[in-house]
């Protein structure tokens, strides 16, 4: 009888432990799914850069506030490493949006520090992609560097520098080379 009671107790302990293990796996999977998701970013800053053709060059100076809007999907691998698989963004100068709007399609790697204080973390990301300037009907390689602070698990704020290089055929046996930049402050929200 004593052996039967011990066996029943052992089965109950094993069944309960297995149930707890299964439920903790389910919670972990749900948490992982919640960390990955869509991102929405909004930035304010200034356009800049340079233009050169046939041995001459000039600086591109912003004469107004520029806006930056982006939408993408972030895959979180660990609490410290994530991949912005695809980011579609556009920026342009508000007072001359028609001739300055530029779209970019990027992929980026993001690193995050451990929690520093009250859920806040430092992050940095670097991205590479292709950008297209609608007014000039041409595009080229673009890159983006961003660093800032994850204020909460869903909201982040940072500084961004984005650059894009492209050529435009002038039709006069020389190309016009552009280096367009956007520098600004960006706020993001992860769904």
C-alpha positions as CSV (number, residue, x, y, z in Angstrom):
1,X,0.0,0.0,0.0
2,X,2.9,2.4,0.9
3,X,4.4,1.8,-2.6
4,X,1.1,2.5,-4.3
5,X,0.8,5.8,-2.5
6,X,4.4,6.8,-3.4
7,X,3.7,5.8,-7.0
8,X,0.6,8.0,-7.2
9,X,2.4,10.9,-5.5
10,X,5.3,10.5,-8.0
11,X,2.9,10.4,-11.0
12,X,1.1,13.6,-9.7
13,X,4.3,15.4,-9.2
14,X,5.6,14.5,-12.7
15,X,2.2,15.4,-14.3
16,X,2.2,18.8,-12.6
17,X,5.8,19.5,-13.5
18,X,5.2,18.6,-17.1
19,X,2.1,20.9,-17.1
20,X,4.1,23.7,-15.7
21,X,6.9,23.1,-18.3
22,X,4.3,23.1,-21.1
23,X,2.6,26.3,-19.9
24,X,6.0,28.1,-19.5
25,X,6.8,27.1,-23.1
26,X,3.5,28.5,-24.3
27,X,4.1,31.8,-22.4
28,X,7.6,32.1,-23.9
29,X,6.3,31.5,-27.4
30,X,3.6,34.1,-27.0
31,X,6.1,36.6,-25.6
32,X,8.4,36.0,-28.6
33,X,5.6,36.7,-31.0
34,X,4.7,39.9,-29.2
35,X,8.3,41.2,-29.4
36,X,8.4,40.9,-33.2
37,X,6.1,43.1,-35.2
38,X,5.3,46.1,-37.3
39,X,7.1,49.4,-36.7
40,X,6.0,53.0,-37.5
41,X,8.6,55.8,-37.5
42,X,8.2,59.6,-37.8
43,X,11.1,61.9,-38.0
44,X,11.8,65.7,-38.2
45,X,15.1,67.1,-39.5
46,X,16.9,68.7,-42.4
47,X,18.0,67.7,-45.9
48,X,21.6,68.2,-47.0
49,X,24.3,66.8,-49.2
50,X,26.1,67.7,-52.3
51,X,25.8,67.7,-56.1
52,X,28.7,67.5,-58.6
53,X,28.9,67.6,-62.4
54,X,31.8,68.0,-64.9
55,X,34.3,68.9,-62.2
56,X,32.1,71.4,-60.3
57,X,30.4,70.8,-57.0
58,X,27.9,72.5,-54.7
59,X,26.3,71.8,-51.4
60,X,22.6,71.1,-51.0
61,X,21.2,73.1,-48.2
62,X,17.9,72.8,-46.5
63,X,15.7,75.8,-46.5
64,X,13.0,74.3,-44.3
65,X,11.9,71.5,-42.1
66,X,12.0,68.0,-43.5
67,X,9.8,65.1,-42.5
68,X,10.5,61.4,-42.5
69,X,7.9,58.6,-42.4
70,X,8.6,54.9,-42.3
71,X,6.8,51.6,-42.0
72,X,8.4,48.2,-41.5
73,X,8.6,44.8,-39.9
74,X,11.0,44.0,-37.1
75,X,12.0,40.4,-36.2
76,X,13.4,40.1,-32.7
77,X,15.9,37.2,-32.2
78,X,17.0,38.0,-28.7
79,X,16.4,40.8,-26.2
80,X,19.6,42.4,-27.7
81,X,19.5,41.7,-31.4
82,X,16.8,42.4,-34.0
83,X,16.5,42.6,-37.7
84,X,14.3,45.2,-39.4
85,X,13.6,42.9,-42.3
86,X,11.9,45.5,-44.5
87,X,11.5,49.2,-44.0
88,X,9.8,51.4,-46.5
89,X,10.3,55.1,-45.8
90,X,10.0,58.4,-47.4
91,X,11.4,61.8,-46.6
92,X,11.1,65.3,-48.0
93,X,11.2,69.0,-47.3
94,X,7.8,70.2,-46.2
95,X,7.7,73.5,-48.1
96,X,8.9,71.8,-51.4
97,X,7.6,68.2,-51.0
98,X,6.9,67.6,-54.7
99,X,10.5,68.1,-55.8
100,X,12.3,66.7,-52.7
101,X,10.3,63.5,-51.9
102,X,12.6,60.5,-51.7
103,X,11.5,56.9,-51.0
104,X,13.8,54.2,-49.6
105,X,13.5,50.5,-49.1
106,X,15.9,49.3,-46.4
107,X,16.9,46.3,-44.3
108,X,18.7,47.0,-41.0
109,X,20.3,45.3,-38.1
110,X,19.5,46.6,-34.6
111,X,21.4,46.1,-31.3
112,X,20.0,46.9,-27.9
113,X,21.6,47.2,-24.5
114,X,20.3,45.5,-21.3
115,X,17.8,47.6,-19.3
116,X,19.4,50.7,-17.9
117,X,16.6,52.2,-15.8
118,X,12.8,51.9,-15.7
119,X,12.6,49.7,-18.9
120,X,14.8,52.1,-20.9
121,X,17.5,50.7,-23.1
122,X,20.1,52.2,-25.5
123,X,19.9,51.0,-29.1
124,X,21.8,51.5,-32.4
125,X,21.0,50.3,-35.9
126,X,22.5,50.3,-39.3
127,X,20.6,49.8,-42.6
128,X,21.3,49.4,-46.3
129,X,19.0,49.6,-49.2
130,X,17.8,51.4,-52.4
131,X,16.4,54.9,-52.7
132,X,14.5,56.6,-55.4
133,X,14.0,60.4,-56.0
134,X,10.7,60.9,-57.8
135,X,11.5,64.4,-59.2
136,X,14.7,63.3,-60.8
137,X,13.4,59.8,-61.8
138,X,16.5,58.1,-60.6
139,X,17.8,56.2,-57.6
140,X,20.7,54.6,-56.0
141,X,22.3,53.0,-52.9
142,X,21.2,54.4,-49.6
143,X,22.2,53.7,-46.0
144,X,20.9,54.7,-42.6
145,X,22.5,54.9,-39.1
146,X,20.3,55.4,-36.0
147,X,21.0,55.6,-32.3
148,X,18.8,56.4,-29.4
149,X,16.8,55.2,-26.4
150,X,14.0,52.6,-26.1
151,X,11.8,54.5,-23.7
152,X,9.4,51.6,-23.3
153,X,9.2,48.2,-25.0
154,X,7.0,49.8,-27.7
155,X,8.3,53.5,-28.0
156,X,11.7,54.6,-29.0
157,X,13.4,57.9,-29.7
158,X,16.7,58.5,-31.5
159,X,18.9,60.4,-33.9
160,X,19.1,59.3,-37.5
161,X,21.4,60.0,-40.4
162,X,20.5,58.7,-43.8
163,X,22.5,59.2,-47.0
164,X,21.8,58.3,-50.6
165,X,24.0,58.4,-53.7
166,X,22.7,58.5,-57.2
167,X,23.5,59.7,-60.7
168,X,21.4,61.5,-63.2
169,X,22.2,61.4,-66.9
170,X,22.2,65.1,-68.2
171,X,22.3,64.1,-71.8
172,X,25.4,66.4,-72.4
173,X,28.0,63.6,-72.1
174,X,28.3,63.9,-68.4
175,X,26.5,62.7,-65.3
176,X,25.2,64.7,-62.4
177,X,26.2,63.0,-59.1
178,X,24.1,63.5,-56.0
179,X,24.8,62.7,-52.4
180,X,21.5,63.4,-50.5
181,X,21.3,63.3,-46.7
182,X,18.6,63.5,-44.1
183,X,19.6,64.2,-40.5
184,X,17.0,64.4,-37.7
185,X,15.2,63.2,-34.6
186,X,13.0,60.1,-35.0
187,X,10.3,58.6,-32.8
188,X,9.2,55.1,-33.4
189,X,6.4,52.8,-32.3
190,X,6.5,49.0,-32.3
191,X,3.1,47.3,-32.6
